[in-house]
């Protein structure tokens, strides 16, 4: 838990994994806390399956949406390989949360490259200071909650464990994000709480 009211957060994944929805939800959380927030999304390949990174900066006053290398308090990797790509953004003492899910890129599928092994362990050995790497089975938790598309909420649930943001703020933000598709609210709330349970 922390009394900090300033966070730089990186959400990294591939197209279709819901990083933008997760960024929007974090923006709502920030506004409910009375804080300034900037959210920026950068696409790699535009089609589904391309690399996508969402920057979220929260604080009393935020001037830029970009998270510079070595300044991210949290890096959430919705796919294992993306954690390697964006690990340099994590600051000393930061937290990286990695979903075990693998979405193999084309070179791997074609047999031209090998998907790296033991990514989380390698990153833990490489990070500086008292940074920590947590690997969770976010897809399994999402499936148990009722939808494979809820991986993003599992990841945010895990993230919530490292902040002092009241749980009712998170739950209210989830409800607001999915208010136009109310039937999705129970599944996503369940996924969020499953994510919290994964990093006790």
Secondary structure by P-SEA (a helix, b strand, c coil): cccccbbbbbbbbcccccaaaaaaaaaaaaaaacccbbbbbbbcccccccbbbbbbbbcccccccccccccccbbbbccaaaaaaccccccccbbbbbbccccccccccccccccccaaaaaaaacccccbbbbbcaaaaaaaaaccccaaaaaaaaaaaaaccccaaaaaaaaaaaacccccaaaaaaaaaaaaaaacc
